[in-house]
Amino acid sequence: MQIIECVPNFSEGRNRAVIDKIVEAIAATKVSDGGVEYGVKVLDVDPGEATNRTVVTFVGTPKAVLEAAFQGVKMAGELIDMRHHKGAHPRSGATDVLPLIPVAGITLEECGKLAQGLAKRIYEELEVPCYCYESAAFKPERKNLAVCRAGEYEALVEKIADPERKPDFGPGKYTERAAKCGATNVGARNFLVAVNYNLNTTSTRRAMAVAFDVREKGRKMREGGSLTGKVLKDANGKDMWQPGTLKGCKAIGWFIDEYGIAQVSMNITDIEQTPLHVAYEEVCRAAAARGLKVTGAEIVGLVPKRVLMEAGRFYLEKQQRSTGIGDEEIMKIAVKSMSLDDLKPFNPKEKVIEYLMQDEAELAVKERLIRMTCKGFANETASESPAPGGGSISAYMGALGAALGTMVANLSSHKRGWDERWKEFSDWADKGQALKDELLTLVDEDTAAFNKIMDVFSMPKGTDEEKAARAKAMEEATLYASEVPLRTVKASFKVFELVKAMAETGNPNSVSDAGVGALAARSAVYGAALNVKINAVGLEDKAMAAKLIDEAQDYVKRASEAEAEVLKIVNEKIG
């Protein structure tokens, strides 16, 4: 799923009623995408008295976030009058800045295009002038927010009339709407990770020295390379700078009274160039070069899941261990490797954006079956309810086949004397984990597909229009109920490649597990194909029905051959 974050800054930090109405407009947003309704999740609301400014953080799918951002701008334009606004922070509009930030499944460039479209809509529908900055900028100089906001709100009347400084989307003259709402700066930027590195020292000066060593800006160059010599100047009389080692990083050193230690406080503004674990390793190196030790790190605020997953995989690879393990275990490695729990407990459920987005009640419904115990799942299957049925059971058998192949890969990766082969088996385990997760999703999706058909039976059929609508809905639900088990067929068939490789090259002590994995995969393909057939025969579109059934049966034939091939290898190995 694509996820983006939006962090609008509104020019009101004192009137709680106004702030609440803006946040309510954002939080109440609902959009339909592919027949599914999505909203956004507000993660933080941070009002500032002195700045007279509130920063709101919310996340969601791109479509939901764009609509929520628009509604926030609309409400702010109704409630805030910039002609009466005063505050300590630079500002140019009721909604001052509106950045879109990629979190998962979407690029910065894509967010830039979305931001440009949002700015266009804000002006066309709300008549609020907009500048586009950073990765949404139409002009190179406007990548810098300060250029877009130069002169702040008070300079807007002049800027609108100036062809070089006018908004990217705006009127040719100063309007009543511009006077009230000011101009909004809509942009796209990378996710910013705020992190503090704990040092075994109380010296702010030494912490600052480490910060200068690593931050991109570096430090001023001085005569003789000393810390106290005269600052060197270039031919234009400007101070010369020695760059630090980490791109896209800002850092300072400070002392924290609460913990009684010095820290290097860092903002990683480009996690593509400098991932968190790379920054951690470099700060450790720079600290050690100055006789210091990094005792741990502290993430301030929230992070995308991939930040910790990348770190966990990095440290597993350093240990020459398989990365094909569960997400929770990978995150645990990341937390322990960077001592993120050095000062206080670190709970990914409270720090990872994707986890905070999850509505546990909704997730419990969506993942009703795979959240059950093995005993509970078996009892639910044995009950008088028609679902879960053979389709869900087939998907679960496929998942177990993938899990067995993954287990053999992980055992082989960790086998004594096979250390040089750890990466080979780690790669197989990664593939197995992905297959297992895909098939587990299909366990619940197959039951959901059956329920869609059941829902159609409750539709009215009193008039010709109602009968037509019911027939159309039944055809769509039946097609979906045929396509889901076909996906299970295809995913389960992929398990054979994994278990065959493990039977041939994996830990010989676990070869029988690879064989059982093949048996499970074959049963999954056969069972899911039966569900394709029983659902597809109910389609009015007989050509489509034949196509789906034929495709499933082709996999059945190939599955029998693949199973026999794996079992032959297994039996020969067992002897």
Rosetta blueprint (number, residue, H / E / L):
1 M L
2 Q L
3 I E
4 I E
5 E E
6 C E
7 V L
8 P L
9 N E
10 F E
11 S L
12 E L
13 G L
14 R L
15 N L
16 R H
17 A H
18 V H
19 I H
20 D H
21 K H
22 I H
23 V H
24 E H
25 A H
26 I H
27 A H
28 A L
29 T L
30 K E
31 V E
32 S E
33 D E
34 G L
35 G L
36 V E
37 E E
38 Y E
39 G E
40 V E
41 K E
42 V E
43 L E
44 D E
45 V E
46 D E
47 P E
48 G E
49 E L
50 A L
51 T L
52 N L
53 R E
54 T E
55 V E
56 V E
57 T E
58 F E
59 V E
60 G E
61 T L
62 P H
63 K H
64 A H
65 V H
66 L H
67 E H
68 A H
69 A H
70 F H
71 Q H
72 G H
73 V H
74 K H
75 M H
76 A H
77 G H
78 E H
79 L H
80 I L
81 D L
82 M H
83 R H
84 H H
85 H L
86 K L
87 G L
88 A L
89 H L
90 P L
91 R L
92 S L
93 G E
94 A L
95 T E
96 D E
97 V E
98 L E
99 P E
100 L E
101 I E
102 P E
103 V E
104 A E
105 G L
106 I L
107 T L
108 L H
109 E H
110 E H
111 C H
112 G H
113 K H
114 L H
115 A H
116 Q H
117 G H
118 L H
119 A H
120 K H
121 R H
122 I H
123 Y H
124 E H
125 E H
126 L H
127 E L
128 V L
129 P L
130 C E
131 Y E
132 C E
133 Y E
134 E E
135 S L
136 A L
137 A L
138 F L
139 K L
140 P H
141 E H
142 R H
143 K H
144 N L
145 L H
146 A H
147 V H
148 C H
149 R L
150 A L
151 G L
152 E L
153 Y H
154 E H
155 A H
156 L H
157 V H
158 E H
159 K H
160 I H
161 A H
162 D L
163 P L
164 E L
165 R L
166 K L
167 P L
168 D L
169 F E
170 G L
171 P L
172 G L
173 K L
174 Y L
175 T L
176 E H
177 R H
178 A H
179 A H
180 K H
181 C H
182 G E
183 A L
184 T E
185 N E
186 V E
187 G E
188 A E
189 R L
190 N L
191 F L
192 L L
193 V E
194 A E
195 V E
196 N E
197 Y E
198 N E
199 L E
200 N L
201 T L
202 T L
203 S L
204 T H
205 R H
206 R H
207 A H
208 M H
209 A H
210 V H
211 A H
212 F H
213 D H
214 V H
215 R L
216 E L
217 K L
218 G L
219 R E
220 K E
221 M L
222 R E
223 E H
224 G H
225 G H
226 S L
227 L L
228 T L
229 G L
230 K L
231 V E
232 L L
233 K E
234 D L
235 A L
236 N L
237 G L
238 K L
239 D E
240 M L
241 W E
242 Q E
243 P L
244 G L
245 T L
246 L L
247 K L
248 G L
249 C E
250 K E
251 A E
252 I E
253 G E
254 W E
255 F E
256 I E
257 D L
258 E L
259 Y L
260 G L
261 I E
262 A E
263 Q E
264 V E
265 S E
266 M E
267 N E
268 I E
269 T L
270 D L
271 I L
272 E L
273 Q L
274 T L
275 P L
276 L H
277 H H
278 V H
279 A H
280 Y H
281 E H
282 E H
283 V H
284 C H
285 R H
286 A H
287 A H
288 A H
289 A H
290 R L
291 G L
292 L L
293 K L
294 V E
295 T E
296 G E
297 A E
298 E E
299 I E
300 V E
301 G L
302 L L
303 V E
304 P L
305 K H
306 R H
307 V H
308 L H
309 M H
310 E H
311 A H
312 G H
313 R H
314 F H
315 Y H
316 L H
317 E H
318 K H
319 Q L
320 Q L
321 R L
322 S L
323 T L
324 G L
325 I L
326 G L
327 D H
328 E H
329 E H
330 I H
331 M H
332 K H
333 I H
334 A H
335 V H
336 K H
337 S H
338 M L
339 S L
340 L L
341 D L
342 D L
343 L L
344 K L
345 P L
346 F L
347 N L
348 P H
349 K H
350 E H
351 K H
352 V E
353 I H
354 E H
355 Y H
356 L H
357 M H
358 Q L
359 D L
360 E H
361 A H
362 E H
363 L H
364 A H
365 V H
366 K H
367 E L
368 R L
369 L L
370 I L
371 R L
372 M L
373 T L
374 C H
375 K H
376 G H
377 F H
378 A H
379 N H
380 E H
381 T H
382 A H
383 S L
384 E L
385 S L
386 P L
387 A L
388 P L
389 G L
390 G H
391 G H
392 S H
393 I H
394 S H
395 A H
396 Y H
397 M H
398 G H
399 A H
400 L H
401 G H
402 A H
403 A H
404 L H
405 G H
406 T H
407 M H
408 V H
409 A H
410 N H
411 L H
412 S H
413 S H
414 H L
415 K L
416 R L
417 G L
418 W L
419 D H
420 E H
421 R H
422 W H
423 K H
424 E H
425 F H
426 S H
427 D H
428 W H
429 A H
430 D H
431 K H
432 G H
433 Q H
434 A H
435 L H
436 K H
437 D H
438 E H
439 L H
440 L H
441 T H
442 L H
443 V H
444 D H
445 E H
446 D H
447 T H
448 A H
449 A H
450 F H
451 N H
452 K H
453 I H
454 M H
455 D H
456 V H
457 F L
458 S L
459 M L
460 P L
461 K L
462 G L
463 T L
464 D H
465 E H
466 E H
467 K H
468 A H
469 A H
470 R H
471 A H
472 K H
473 A H
474 M H
475 E H
476 E H
477 A H
478 T H
479 L H
480 Y H
481 A H
482 S H
483 E H
484 V H
485 P H
486 L H
487 R H
488 T H
489 V H
490 K H
491 A H
492 S H
493 F H
494 K H
495 V H
496 F H
497 E H
498 L H
499 V H
500 K H
501 A H
502 M H
503 A H
504 E H
505 T H
506 G L
507 N L
508 P H
509 N H
510 S H
511 V H
512 S H
513 D H
514 A H
515 G H
516 V H
517 G H
518 A H
519 L H
520 A H
521 A H
522 R H
523 S H
524 A H
525 V H
526 Y H
527 G H
528 A H
529 A H
530 L H
531 N H
532 V H
533 K H
534 I H
535 N H
536 A H
537 V L
538 G L
539 L L
540 E L
541 D L
542 K H
543 A H
544 M H
545 A H
546 A H
547 K H
548 L H
549 I H
550 D H
551 E H
552 A H
553 Q H
554 D H
555 Y H
556 V H
557 K H
558 R H
559 A H
560 S H
561 E H
562 A H
563 E H
564 A H
565 E H
566 V H
567 L H
568 K H
569 I H
570 V H
571 N H
572 E H
573 K H
574 I H
575 G L
